[in-house]
Amino acid sequence: MRRSPTVPSHCHSPSRGAARAAKMHCTLLLLVLTCGSGRHLRGASGSELPPRIVQLEPGPQQELLVKWHAGGRGSASASSSSSSSPLAFRVQVARGTKSNVVNESDVTVIHDGGPWSWTWRSEWPLQCTDHWVRVAWVPRHPAQPMIWSEWKENQGEKEPEKEGKSWQEIMMFPANTVMKEGSSQGFCCIPPRGRNIINISFDNIHYPLIEIGDGVQGTMVQNLNATSEVGVVFCCEDSASKRFQINYVSFPPQKPRNFSCKTENLRKVNCTWDPGRRPNLASHYKRSYSLQIQNSSMEKITCHYTYCEFDTIPGWKEYTITVTVTNSLGKESENYIFNITDIVFPTPMHLSVVPGVRSANVSWMLEGDFSGMDLVCQIKTSLEDSTPVEYPFQGLVDERYKSRVDGLQPYTQYNVSVSCSQRGTTRDWRTWVSSGPFMTEMEAPWVTLDLWMTIDPFDYNRNVTLLWRMNQNSSEANIIIQSYQVTWEDLNQQKNLSVSADKNQAKITVGLGKCSISVKAVNKAGSSMPAYIIVPSKELLNRTQIETKRVKNSTLQGFLLSWAADASATCGYTVEWDTVRSYNVSNKPEIQWKRVPVECTSLILPADIFTFHGGCRYTFRIFGCTRNGHLLLEKQEGYTEEDKPTSKPYDLNVAHKSTSPPSAVLKWTFPEDDPTHPGFITGYLVTVQHGDGSRTGPRNITVDDPHKKSCDIPDLQEDMEYTITVQARTSAGLGPHSELMKKHPNHSSLIVKILTAFLVLLGIGLLMCILHRLTKGYILRVFCEPVKITVKILELDKSLYEASEKIGAVQAEDCPCCDINVLETPEKPVTKGNGTQLLYCPQAPMSSPSAQTHLVSLSITNMTYFSCSPEQDPYIPIRCDSMTPLGESCSSTGGYIST
């Protein structure tokens, strides 16, 4: 900014002469001053010229790049000092108008041969309004004035014209822009002409309006949060419309770290790294990664954000790579140096396995040029405790390598994995390649069978049940058996039977003679060694019955069996046992056996191995193995622990004795030898208790013989009730009791009762004889003359009838010889009954001679017909059959007649 030279005040005179003189004087003075001023202006135009802005360039992140030339001082400095010497400038930025300076900064820059530059970042988008920039030298002395450049304008967005019409949409800034996380950002809305912004929201949150200028409204959002790929919504609303824009918030990239490179075939190198914080944006807003090999002619390689692959350079061993990551918010890079021979990890390919019975041949392919390299591969199986086997070899070019894995089990599924590396290096085995599952081949059953049998004899043959179990080597993990082959000879003819592999028994029929049987396990690869057993002849089996002994040494821990040695048992002994109270589902005895060498005559059977249970009787049969078969030597039975009986005696019966004092005999039933008892029955306890318990306490009678099931009960009382209980007993205690209540009879009172009853019956008999003699003639005439003779029945009142019924006097008897005719009139109904009164009441025939009577003859058997009337005498005409013997009376059953 130039200043005009100052003119002295005395140069202005009002008089003309003086004015002319003064004019000359002033002209001279002005020339002098002009000469001095000219020297000053020349100096300014030479070394003190102001800077000149040559470019204002807006950037993507609201940045404004300013470029300028230095002017006179810069030229002088450039000619007098080094081009790398820093120069100081002052830059002013104004927003909206030139007077609204929003930034003033002192800038020190180094001249590099081109224009000086400086970048300013605005908190508001540059599109929101106009910005002006000017640059000046920083004065060397504080008294010196600032020499500014001209203002340079960067225009904001203006309302566009469209086909002669004004623009009707709100312009919004920023839009579709990536902003930095944690920063503060200004958002502005430019409305169409004549409309006003009334609301601004960001992420559905309303913010206060800030006047930017010329109708432009904005708002400031503090501390932005990173968004997802969908971004965040920015909304502007004016008096007529509402508009939305999407923006994104991200963060600058971080340096890649934890580099790791490897090559599988010396043709390609694969490098991985940790990118740090994972990017939150995708598409064209995401980060870009690139790799470049320094000191090579290869171009940059575009990479994934976590790995990159590139081709090796023939002949190179040392590599220096640079990985660069950029996004719109920043840029980072990192270097990594490696030797190609240190990162060789050959990867097996096309792995194949040819399995055998106990081994497998493994082969694999290594693609690449490994010439001259010492390599080693490890081979391991899928077994948990397997140790990897190392196979060293000299590397070749694209070669297939072979090895063998031993120690496998037949017909077992395996999985083989292979990993390779350089020999002599100490590093983890990284890449394992699996073959997938395969099966080794089947082997003939490498087992022995423990064979046993049970025999059911019949008259003409015998049924033999063969039982076997497999004894195998503990190292054999998987023995495949497809069937069992049973072979025997019967009637000089060899017979065979095939049994499926899921069964361990077979039933065959043999003759009465000696028979040899063999059983062997079979699969498609072969068979096992056969197991033999001999069925003795019927004559040897029909030996004397062997008495069962009790096991002497039995505890909770099991059984200790011992027996006498037998000279014929040349091939040892076999102990067989079962349990009647079986714990299997079918409730059948489970037969088990144990073989004992010939030199031993005792056997310990632990309870934890053979699962013996307390309260269960086990019967042990000791067989001797002879050249003619297995013969029974002894039978023993016992318990690991006895329990109380679980059943009670039954069928209790008491027989009283007429002794003095009175006594009785008690008998009961109980299966004392039943093998299902939880212990050996040792006896019984009989308890006798008085009925009311007031006279004597209970009496206990002990029976020590389990086979004796009766006892005498002495000292009873007549006509007194007793309660008798019986319990079975084992060494563990008493079982449940059976109870019987009985009353001892009084014999003296019984005799009196019998005599009394006899005398009563005798008196009744005498009375009946007397009555029979008194009524015999009268009743006879009634039977012989039924029309002329009538019998008048006494009228019995209720009390007489009941008394007759109670004492049973004059009770009617059956009359097989009589027909009873009843005279009746048709006006009255006839009813019948067994021992009851009937309502039929006929008129007397002699009360009215002129009255017509009707005689109705009824044939009655075991029925009584009565005629009763309170006003007239009833009559019953009775006609005796001609066959009725004289002296016998007739009556009808069920009625009571008093004469």
LOMAR-523278 format. One record per residue (C-alpha): x, y, z; residue in three letters. Coordinates in steps of 0.1 Angstrom, whole numbers, padded with zeros to 4 digits, always signed. Layout:
% LOMAR-523278
XYZAla
...
This chain:
% LOMAR-523278
+0000+0000+0000Met
+0016+0031-0012Arg
+0017+0064+0008Arg
+0017+0099-0010Ser
+0044+0124-0001Pro
+0035+0150+0025Thr
+0032+0187+0012Val
+0041+0215+0038Pro
+0014+0238+0048Ser
+0032+0270+0039His
+0029+0261+0002Cys
-0007+0273+0003His
-0008+0313+0001Ser
-0039+0334-0006Pro
-0021+0364-0024Ser
-0015+0361-0060Arg
+0021+0375-0059Gly
+0028+0356-0029Ala
+0011+0328-0045Ala
+0033+0330-0075Arg
+0064+0332-0054Ala
+0052+0305-0032Ala
+0043+0285-0062Lys
+0078+0285-0074Met
+0091+0279-0039His
+0067+0250-0035Cys
+0076+0236-0069Thr
+0112+0235-0059Leu
+0104+0220-0026Leu
+0082+0195-0043Leu
+0109+0185-0066Leu
+0133+0180-0037Val
+0107+0159-0019Leu
+0099+0141-0051Thr
+0134+0132-0056Cys
+0136+0118-0021Gly
+0104+0100-0025Ser
+0114+0086-0058Gly
+0144+0069-0041Arg
+0120+0054-0016His
+0096+0042-0043Leu
+0124+0026-0062Arg
+0135+0008-0032Gly
+0101-0005-0027Ala
+0097-0015-0062Ser
+0130-0033-0061Gly
+0134-0052-0028Ser
+0102-0043-0010Glu
+0076-0055-0036Leu
+0045-0073-0020Pro
+0039-0110-0025Pro
+0017-0120-0053Arg
-0009-0149-0049Ile
-0009-0170-0080Val
-0034-0198-0070Gln
-0062-0207-0045Leu
-0071-0244-0047Glu
-0098-0259-0025Pro
-0090-0295-0012Gly
-0113-0325-0004Pro
-0113-0320+0034Gln
-0123-0283+0034Gln
-0087-0273+0028Glu
-0076-0242+0009Leu
-0042-0244-0007Leu
-0025-0209-0012Val
+0004-0204-0036Lys
+0023-0171-0041Trp
+0055-0155-0053His
+0076-0137-0028Ala
+0082-0104-0047Gly
+0112-0081-0043Gly
+0125-0093-0010Arg
+0122-0128-0022Gly
+0142-0120-0053Ser
+0169-0103-0033Ala
+0170-0130-0008Ser
+0171-0156-0035Ala
+0201-0139-0050Ser
+0219-0132-0018Ser
+0212-0163+0003Ser
+0208-0200-0001Ser
+0175-0212-0016Ser
+0169-0234+0015Ser
+0168-0204+0038Ser
+0133-0200+0055Pro
+0113-0169+0049Leu
+0085-0155+0071Ala
+0051-0145+0057Phe
+0018-0135+0073Arg
-0014-0149+0057Val
-0050-0135+0063Gln
-0082-0154+0055Val
-0115-0136+0054Ala
-0149-0153+0052Arg
-0180-0137+0035Gly
-0165-0102+0034Thr
-0129-0089+0033Lys
-0134-0072+0066Ser
-0144-0105+0083Asn
-0109-0120+0089Val
-0113-0154+0104Val
-0076-0165+0104Asn
-0043-0147+0105Glu
-0012-0169+0106Ser
+0026-0164+0104Asp
+0041-0189+0080Val
+0077-0198+0076Thr
+0085-0216+0044Val
+0115-0227+0025Ile
+0119-0217-0011His
+0123-0248-0033Asp
+0125-0230-0067Gly
+0087-0227-0072Gly
+0060-0206-0056Pro
+0056-0206-0018Trp
+0026-0226-0006Ser
+0005-0229+0026Trp
-0027-0249+0033Thr
-0055-0237+0056Trp
-0083-0260+0068Arg
-0117-0244+0074Ser
-0142-0257+0100Glu
-0169-0248+0075Trp
-0172-0262+0040Pro
-0156-0238+0015Leu
-0188-0241-0006Gln
-0209-0224+0021Cys
-0196-0188+0013Thr
-0168-0168-0004Asp
-0133-0167+0011His
-0105-0141+0005Trp
-0068-0146+0011Val
-0039-0121+0011Arg
-0002-0126+0020Val
+0024-0101+0033Ala
+0061-0101+0043Trp
+0066-0102+0081Val
+0084-0069+0088Pro
+0120-0071+0099Arg
+0115-0044+0124His
+0082-0038+0143Pro
+0081-0002+0131Ala
+0080-0012+0095Gln
+0046-0013+0078Pro
+0030-0045+0064Met
+0031-0047+0026Ile
+0002-0069+0016Trp
-0006-0086-0016Ser
-0039-0081-0033Glu
-0069-0101-0020Trp
-0075-0134-0038Lys
-0111-0147-0038Glu
-0123-0183-0036Asn
-0160-0182-0044Gln
-0186-0204-0026Gly
-0215-0221-0043Glu
-0240-0198-0059Lys
-0276-0203-0068Glu
-0275-0217-0103Pro
-0298-0208-0131Glu
-0317-0236-0149Lys
-0334-0228-0181Glu
-0342-0193-0170Gly
-0358-0205-0137Lys
-0345-0201-0102Ser
-0331-0232-0085Trp
-0357-0247-0061Gln
-0336-0272-0041Glu
-0316-0265-0009Ile
-0278-0269-0014Met
-0262-0288+0015Met
-0225-0290+0025Phe
-0207-0313+0031Pro
-0225-0341+0012Ala
-0212-0377+0007Asn
-0180-0367+0024Thr
-0158-0387+0048Val
-0151-0367+0080Met
-0126-0374+0107Lys
-0136-0391+0139Glu
-0134-0369+0170Gly
-0133-0336+0150Ser
-0158-0307+0150Ser
-0176-0302+0117Gln
-0197-0273+0104Gly
-0227-0281+0082Phe
-0243-0254+0061Cys
-0276-0251+0041Cys
-0279-0226+0012Ile
-0316-0220+0005Pro
-0331-0209-0028Pro
-0337-0172-0032Arg
-0366-0159-0012Gly
-0367-0188+0013Arg
-0352-0192+0047Asn
-0336-0222+0065Ile
-0357-0230+0096Ile
-0342-0263+0109Asn
-0309-0283+0106Ile
-0305-0318+0121Ser
-0277-0343+0122Phe
-0283-0380+0130Asp
-0319-0371+0139Asn
-0307-0345+0165Ile
-0317-0309+0160His
-0289-0283+0163Tyr
-0291-0245+0167Pro
-0287-0223+0136Leu
-0257-0202+0130Ile
-0258-0173+0105Glu
-0230-0176+0080Ile
-0240-0148+0057Gly
-0261-0139+0027Asp
-0290-0162+0039Gly
-0267-0192+0045Val
-0274-0210+0078Gln
-0252-0236+0094Gly
-0246-0255+0126Thr
-0216-0270+0143Met
-0214-0306+0155Val
-0187-0314+0180Gln
-0167-0347+0185Asn
-0180-0368+0156Leu
-0184-0406+0162Asn
-0174-0432+0136Ala
-0203-0444+0115Thr
-0210-0477+0098Ser
-0210-0483+0061Glu
-0245-0468+0058Val
-0233-0434+0071Gly
-0252-0407+0090Val
-0280-0384+0078Val
-0277-0346+0075Phe
-0310-0328+0070Cys
-0319-0292+0060Cys
-0354-0278+0061Glu
-0366-0244+0048Asp
-0400-0229+0047Ser
-0410-0249+0016Ala
-0391-0282+0015Ser
-0368-0306+0033Lys
-0337-0323+0020Arg
-0313-0351+0032Phe
-0277-0360+0026Gln
-0255-0389+0037Ile
-0221-0383+0052Asn
-0195-0406+0068Tyr
-0172-0404+0098Val
-0140-0425+0098Ser
-0105-0424+0111Phe
-0070-0422+0096Pro
-0053-0456+0089Pro
-0027-0471+0113Gln
+0007-0484+0104Lys
+0007-0521+0094Pro
+0025-0542+0120Arg
+0035-0578+0128Asn
+0046-0586+0093Phe
+0050-0623+0083Ser
+0060-0636+0049Cys
+0063-0671+0035Lys
+0067-0689+0002Thr
+0054-0724-0005Glu
+0070-0729-0038Asn
+0097-0702-0042Leu
+0076-0687-0070Arg
+0052-0666-0050Lys
+0055-0648-0017Val
+0026-0643+0006Asn
+0029-0616+0033Cys
+0004-0608+0060Thr
+0002-0581+0086Trp
-0019-0567+0113Asp
-0038-0536+0100Pro
-0046-0523+0135Gly
-0081-0510+0138Arg
-0103-0525+0112Arg
-0118-0501+0086Pro
-0154-0491+0091Asn
-0162-0480+0056Leu
-0164-0499+0023Ala
-0167-0492-0014Ser
-0148-0462-0026His
-0145-0448+0010Tyr
-0125-0477+0022Lys
-0087-0478+0027Arg
-0064-0488-0001Ser
-0033-0509+0006Tyr
-0004-0513-0018Ser
+0029-0531-0017Leu
+0061-0521-0035Gln
+0095-0539-0036Ile
+0122-0514-0032Gln
+0150-0512-0057Asn
+0130-0531-0082Ser
+0113-0522-0114Ser
+0080-0538-0103Met
+0050-0516-0101Glu
+0030-0512-0069Lys
+0007-0541-0061Ile
-0028-0536-0049Thr
-0034-0556-0017Cys
-0060-0568+0007His
-0060-0549+0039Tyr
-0044-0579+0058Thr
-0023-0597+0032Tyr
-0007-0594-0002Cys
+0009-0618-0027Glu
+0036-0610-0052Phe
+0059-0629-0076Asp
+0095-0636-0066Thr
+0124-0620-0086Ile
+0147-0646-0100Pro
+0181-0645-0083Gly
+0170-0623-0054Trp
+0173-0634-0018Lys
+0171-0601+0002Glu
+0137-0583-0002Tyr
+0127-0549+0013Thr
+0090-0543+0009Ile
+0069-0512+0017Thr
+0033-0515+0025Val
+0013-0483+0022Thr
-0022-0477+0034Val
-0042-0445+0026Thr
-0077-0432+0029Asn
-0092-0398+0026Ser
-0081-0389+0061Leu
-0045-0399+0060Gly
-0017-0421+0049Lys
+0007-0446+0066Glu
+0034-0469+0054Ser
+0058-0495+0069Glu
+0088-0515+0056Asn
+0097-0552+0061Tyr
+0130-0569+0052Ile
+0134-0607+0048Phe
+0156-0634+0032Asn
+0138-0656+0008Ile
+0155-0688+0021Thr
+0142-0681+0057Asp
+0106-0681+0047Ile
+0104-0713+0027Val
+0075-0735+0039Phe
+0068-0761+0012Pro
+0031-0771+0012Thr
+0023-0808+0004Pro
-0002-0812-0023Met
-0021-0842-0039His
-0016-0863-0007Leu
-0025-0900-0013Ser
-0025-0930+0010Val
-0023-0967+0002Val
-0033-0986+0034Pro
-0021-1020+0044Gly
-0030-1042+0074Val
-0007-1026+0099Arg
+0010-0999+0078Ser
+0002-0973+0051Ala
+0022-0959+0022Asn
+0020-0921+0020Val
+0030-0899-0010Ser
+0027-0862-0017Trp
+0037-0835-0042Met
+0058-0804-0037Leu
+0053-0779-0065Glu
+0082-0755-0069Gly
+0119-0753-0075Asp
+0136-0767-0044Phe
+0168-0777-0061Ser
+0197-0778-0037Gly
+0176-0774-0006Met
+0176-0798+0024Asp
+0139-0804+0032Leu
+0122-0825+0059Val
+0085-0835+0062Cys
+0067-0847+0093Gln
+0040-0874+0091Ile
+0015-0880+0119Lys
-0017-0900+0123Thr
-0050-0890+0139Ser
-0043-0910+0170Leu
-0041-0887+0201Glu
-0009-0903+0214Asp
+0008-0907+0180Ser
+0043-0892+0176Thr
+0051-0875+0142Pro
+0076-0893+0121Val
+0102-0872+0103Glu
+0112-0879+0067Tyr
+0143-0859+0054Pro
+0151-0856+0017Phe
+0168-0835-0009Gln
+0146-0810-0027Gly
+0139-0813-0064Leu
+0117-0795-0090Val
+0080-0804-0088Asp
+0087-0838-0074Glu
+0065-0865-0057Arg
+0079-0879-0024Tyr
+0070-0911-0006Lys
+0071-0925+0029Ser
+0056-0952+0051Arg
+0037-0951+0084Val
+0039-0982+0106Asp
+0023-0993+0139Gly
-0013-0991+0127Leu
-0041-1014+0138Gln
-0060-1037+0113Pro
-0094-1025+0100Tyr
-0092-0992+0118Thr
-0100-0957+0105Gln
-0071-0932+0104Tyr
-0062-0898+0091Asn
-0027-0889+0080Val
-0013-0853+0079Ser
+0019-0841+0064Val
+0039-0808+0070Ser
+0072-0798+0054Cys
+0099-0773+0060Ser
+0137-0767+0056Gln
+0159-0790+0075Arg
+0179-0774+0104Gly
+0155-0746+0110Thr
+0138-0742+0144Thr
+0103-0731+0138Arg
+0068-0743+0143Asp
+0052-0766+0118Trp
+0026-0744+0103Arg
+0009-0760+0073Thr
-0006-0794+0078Trp
-0023-0812+0049Val
-0047-0840+0057Ser
-0053-0871+0036Ser
-0089-0876+0048Gly
-0101-0908+0066Pro
-0091-0942+0053Phe
-0094-0978+0067Met
-0065-1002+0071Thr
-0071-1037+0057Glu
-0087-1065+0077Met
-0065-1091+0094Glu
-0075-1127+0105Ala
-0088-1126+0141Pro
-0057-1126+0163Trp
-0077-1139+0193Val
-0082-1170+0214Thr
-0116-1182+0225Leu
-0124-1194+0261Asp
-0150-1222+0254Leu
-0174-1236+0279Trp
-0207-1257+0278Met
-0238-1268+0296Thr
-0254-1302+0289Ile
-0291-1312+0290Asp
-0293-1350+0289Pro
-0321-1369+0273Phe
-0327-1406+0266Asp
-0314-1408+0231Tyr
-0293-1376+0227Asn
-0281-1345+0246Arg
-0285-1308+0240Asn
-0253-1289+0244Val
-0252-1252+0249Thr
-0218-1238+0239Leu
-0206-1205+0255Leu
-0175-1186+0246Trp
-0158-1154+0252Arg
-0129-1137+0235Met
-0094-1134+0250Asn
-0074-1108+0230Gln
-0041-1090+0233Asn
-0047-1057+0250Ser
-0027-1039+0223Ser
-0052-1050+0197Glu
-0076-1021+0195Ala
-0099-1034+0168Asn
-0105-1071+0161Ile
-0130-1077+0134Ile
-0150-1109+0136Ile
-0177-1116+0111Gln
-0189-1150+0123Ser
-0180-1180+0145Tyr
-0176-1215+0130Gln
-0187-1244+0152Val
-0175-1279+0142Thr
-0183-1313+0158Trp
-0185-1350+0148Glu
-0217-1370+0154Asp
-0223-1405+0142Leu
-0190-1404+0123Asn
-0202-1374+0104Gln
-0187-1340+0107Gln
-0211-1311+0111Lys
-0207-1274+0110Asn
-0227-1245+0123Leu
-0221-1207+0115Ser
-0230-1182+0142Val
-0233-1145+0137Ser
-0206-1123+0153Ala
-0230-1106+0177Asp
-0237-1138+0195Lys
-0214-1158+0219Asn
-0233-1190+0223Gln
-0248-1218+0202Ala
-0270-1249+0208Lys
-0263-1282+0191Ile
-0275-1318+0196Thr
-0250-1346+0201Val
-0253-1384+0207Gly
-0246-1403+0239Leu
-0210-1410+0233Gly
-0179-1389+0236Lys
-0179-1358+0213Cys
-0152-1332+0205Ser
-0163-1297+0196Ile
-0143-1268+0182Ser
-0151-1231+0178Val
-0131-1205+0159Lys
-0136-1168+0149Ala
-0138-1160+0112Val
-0136-1130+0089Asn
-0128-1126+0052Lys
-0091-1125+0059Ala
-0090-1158+0077Gly
-0098-1175+0111Ser
-0084-1177+0146Ser
-0070-1208+0162Met
-0098-1231+0172Pro
-0108-1237+0208Ala
-0117-1273+0217Tyr
-0140-1289+0244Ile
-0150-1325+0249Ile
-0185-1336+0258Val
-0182-1367+0281Pro
-0201-1399+0273Ser
-0234-1404+0290Lys
-0219-1432+0312Glu
-0194-1408+0328Leu
-0220-1381+0334Leu
-0243-1405+0352Asn
-0223-1405+0384Arg
-0234-1405+0420Thr
-0253-1374+0431Gln
-0228-1349+0446Ile
-0237-1333+0479Glu
-0237-1295+0479Thr
-0213-1280+0504Lys
-0213-1245+0518Arg
-0185-1221+0510Val
-0164-1217+0541Lys
-0144-1186+0532Asn
-0168-1159+0519Ser
-0167-1122+0527Thr
-0179-1090+0513Leu
-0147-1089+0492Gln
-0157-1121+0474Gly
-0152-1159+0476Phe
-0122-1181+0484Leu
-0129-1215+0469Leu
-0109-1246+0476Ser
-0114-1282+0466Trp
-0096-1316+0467Ala
-0072-1324+0439Ala
-0083-1350+0414Asp
-0057-1372+0397Ala
-0077-1375+0365Ser
-0078-1337+0360Ala
-0048-1336+0338Thr
-0057-1304+0320Cys
-0068-1282+0349Gly
-0101-1273+0365Tyr
-0130-1251+0356Thr
-0152-1233+0382Val
-0187-1226+0370Glu
-0212-1205+0389Trp
-0245-1188+0384Asp
-0271-1169+0404Thr
-0308-1178+0406Val
-0318-1143+0416Arg
-0303-1129+0384Ser
-0299-1092+0377Tyr
-0303-1096+0340Asn
-0335-1086+0322Val
-0346-1122+0312Ser
-0344-1134+0349Asn
-0324-1164+0338Lys
-0293-1176+0355Pro
-0262-1161+0341Glu
-0235-1187+0338Ile
-0199-1176+0344Gln
-0167-1197+0345Trp
-0131-1194+0354Lys
-0103-1217+0344Arg
-0077-1228+0369Val
-0043-1245+0361Pro
-0038-1281+0370Val
-0014-1273+0398Glu
-0040-1251+0417Cys
-0069-1263+0438Thr
-0081-1229+0450Ser
-0095-1198+0435Leu
-0101-1163+0447Ile
-0131-1145+0431Leu
-0131-1108+0440Pro
-0165-1092+0443Ala
-0155-1060+0425Asp
-0144-1079+0394Ile
-0172-1105+0392Phe
-0199-1083+0405Thr
-0211-1105+0434Phe
-0241-1090+0453His
-0249-1094+0489Gly
-0280-1114+0498Gly
-0277-1135+0467Cys
-0268-1172+0468Arg
-0242-1184+0444Tyr
-0237-1220+0435Thr
-0202-1230+0424Phe
-0195-1262+0404Arg
-0159-1274+0402Ile
-0152-1295+0371Phe
-0121-1315+0364Gly
-0107-1313+0329Cys
-0098-1349+0319Thr
-0090-1366+0286Arg
-0126-1377+0284Asn
-0141-1343+0290Gly
-0151-1321+0320His
-0165-1341+0350Leu
-0182-1325+0380Leu
-0161-1329+0412Leu
-0177-1307+0438Glu
-0206-1283+0444Lys
-0204-1254+0468Gln
-0228-1226+0475Glu
-0226-1195+0496Gly
-0232-1157+0500Tyr
-0208-1128+0502Thr
-0232-1114+0528Glu
-0264-1129+0541Glu
-0296-1108+0546Asp
-0327-1114+0567Lys
-0354-1136+0551Pro
-0378-1118+0528Thr
-0406-1144+0529Ser
-0427-1156+0558Lys
-0441-1190+0568Pro
-0476-1199+0557Tyr
-0504-1225+0563Asp
-0502-1221+0601Leu
-0523-1247+0618Asn
-0529-1254+0655Val
-0541-1288+0670Ala
-0553-1286+0706His
-0545-1313+0731Lys
-0567-1323+0761Ser
-0539-1324+0785Thr
-0535-1310+0819Ser
-0524-1283+0817Pro
-0538-1277+0782Pro
-0513-1276+0752Ser
-0513-1274+0714Ala
-0492-1284+0684Val
-0483-1257+0659Leu
-0475-1266+0623Lys
-0465-1244+0594Trp
-0451-1246+0558Thr
-0419-1229+0546Phe
-0395-1237+0517Pro
-0363-1236+0537Glu
-0341-1249+0509Asp
-0353-1224+0483Asp
-0321-1209+0467Pro
-0338-1175+0463Thr
-0335-1168+0500His
-0311-1140+0509Pro
-0294-1163+0534Gly
-0293-1198+0547Phe
-0323-1206+0569Ile
-0310-1216+0603Thr
-0344-1221+0622Gly
-0376-1204+0633Tyr
-0389-1183+0662Leu
-0424-1190+0675Val
-0440-1163+0697Thr
-0471-1169+0718Val
-0489-1139+0732Gln
-0520-1139+0755His
-0551-1122+0739Gly
-0554-1092+0762Asp
-0517-1093+0773Gly
-0526-1087+0809Ser
-0517-1121+0824Arg
-0484-1130+0810Thr
-0459-1116+0785Gly
-0450-1131+0752Pro
-0434-1165+0752Arg
-0407-1173+0726Asn
-0401-1209+0713Ile
-0370-1214+0692Thr
-0368-1241+0665Val
-0331-1246+0655Asp
-0337-1272+0628Asp
-0347-1254+0595Pro
-0363-1287+0583His
-0386-1290+0614Lys
-0417-1270+0609Lys
-0437-1278+0640Ser
-0435-1272+0677Cys
-0454-1279+0710Asp
-0470-1250+0728Ile
-0475-1260+0765Pro
-0492-1244+0794Asp
-0523-1229+0777Leu
-0555-1219+0794Gln
-0589-1231+0785Glu
-0614-1207+0769Asp
-0586-1181+0763Met
-0575-1164+0730Glu
-0539-1165+0720Tyr
-0519-1148+0692Thr
-0492-1170+0676Ile
-0465-1156+0652Thr
-0438-1176+0633Val
-0406-1161+0617Gln
-0378-1177+0597Ala
-0343-1169+0608Arg
-0309-1165+0591Thr
-0275-1155+0605Ser
-0285-1119+0596Ala
-0317-1119+0617Gly
-0354-1126+0616Leu
-0377-1123+0586Gly
-0413-1111+0584Pro
-0438-1130+0606His
-0470-1149+0600Ser
-0497-1145+0626Glu
-0525-1167+0638Leu
-0552-1160+0665Met
-0566-1190+0683Lys
-0589-1197+0713Lys
-0583-1228+0734His
-0617-1245+0741Pro
-0632-1252+0776Asn
-0639-1290+0776His
-0661-1291+0808Ser
-0686-1266+0795Ser
-0686-1283+0762Leu
-0698-1316+0778Ile
-0726-1297+0797Val
-0737-1281+0764Lys
-0738-1315+0746Ile
-0758-1331+0774Leu
-0783-1302+0775Thr
-0788-1304+0738Ala
-0793-1342+0740Phe
-0820-1338+0768Leu
-0838-1311+0748Val
-0840-1333+0718Leu
-0852-1363+0739Leu
-0880-1342+0754Gly
-0891-1330+0720Ile
-0892-1366+0707Gly
-0914-1377+0737Leu
-0938-1348+0732Leu
-0942-1357+0695Met
-0950-1393+0703Cys
-0977-1382+0728Ile
-0993-1358+0703Leu
-0992-1385+0676His
-1012-1410+0697Arg
-1038-1383+0707Leu
-1045-1372+0671Thr
-1041-1404+0652Lys
-1078-1416+0651Gly
-1092-1382+0644Tyr
-1069-1374+0616Ile
-1075-1409+0601Leu
-1112-1402+0598Arg
-1105-1369+0582Val
-1084-1386+0555Phe
-1110-1413+0549Cys
-1142-1391+0547Glu
-1131-1358+0532Pro
-1166-1345+0524Val
-1184-1353+0556Lys
-1156-1345+0580Ile
-1142-1310+0584Thr
-1113-1299+0604Val
-1115-1265+0620Lys
-1082-1247+0621Ile
-1075-1228+0652Leu
-1071-1191+0646Glu
-1036-1182+0654Leu
-1027-1147+0664Asp
-0994-1131+0656Lys
-0977-1139+0689Ser
-0987-1176+0687Leu
-0973-1179+0652Tyr
-0940-1163+0662Glu
-0937-1185+0692Ala
-0944-1216+0672Ser
-0917-1205+0647Glu
-0891-1199+0674Lys
-0895-1232+0692Ile
-0901-1253+0660Gly
-0931-1271+0675Ala
-0956-1291+0655Val
-0937-1283+0623Gln
-0952-1297+0592Ala
-0936-1325+0573Glu
-0935-1333+0537Asp
-0966-1351+0524Cys
-0959-1373+0493Pro
-0992-1391+0495Cys
-1019-1365+0496Cys
-1039-1343+0473Asp
-1055-1314+0491Ile
-1087-1301+0477Asn
-1097-1266+0487Val
-1133-1254+0487Leu
-1136-1219+0475Glu
-1162-1194+0461Thr
-1155-1176+0429Pro
-1160-1142+0446Glu
-1128-1144+0466Lys
-1093-1146+0451Pro
-1070-1174+0459Val
-1034-1168+0469Thr
-1006-1191+0479Lys
-0976-1188+0501Gly
-0948-1207+0518Asn
-0955-1204+0555Gly
-0976-1172+0551Thr
-1013-1163+0556Gln
-1034-1163+0524Leu
-1063-1139+0517Leu
-1087-1165+0503Tyr
-1117-1168+0527Cys
-1146-1191+0513Pro
-1182-1192+0527Gln
-1191-1221+0550Ala
-1212-1247+0531Pro
-1238-1251+0560Met
-1246-1214+0565Ser
-1269-1212+0534Ser
-1284-1244+0520Pro
-1297-1227+0490Ser
-1264-1211+0481Ala
-1246-1226+0452Gln
-1210-1237+0460Thr
-1183-1247+0437His
-1157-1273+0446Leu
-1124-1267+0429Val
-1099-1296+0430Ser
-1063-1285+0430Leu
-1033-1308+0430Ser
-1008-1293+0454Ile
-0972-1305+0461Thr
-0952-1289+0489Asn
-0977-1260+0490Met
-1001-1249+0518Thr
-1034-1232+0511Tyr
-1051-1215+0540Phe
-1086-1202+0544Ser
-1090-1174+0569Cys
-1117-1150+0578Ser
-1123-1130+0610Pro
-1161-1134+0606Glu
-1165-1171+0596Gln
-1149-1204+0604Asp
-1126-1216+0578Pro
-1128-1252+0566Tyr
-1103-1272+0546Ile
-1117-1303+0530Pro
-1089-1329+0529Ile
-1091-1360+0508Arg
-1066-1387+0514Cys
-1054-1407+0485Asp
-1064-1444+0485Ser
-1027-1452+0486Met
-1020-1434+0519Thr
-1012-1459+0546Pro
-1032-1459+0577Leu
-1017-1443+0607Gly
-0998-1416+0587Glu
-1007-1380+0589Ser
-1007-1356+0560Cys
-0998-1320+0561Ser
-0984-1294+0538Ser
-0949-1281+0540Thr
-0941-1247+0551Gly
-0972-1240+0572Gly
-0978-1242+0610Tyr
-1011-1260+0621Ile
-1023-1260+0657Ser
-1049-1286+0668Thr
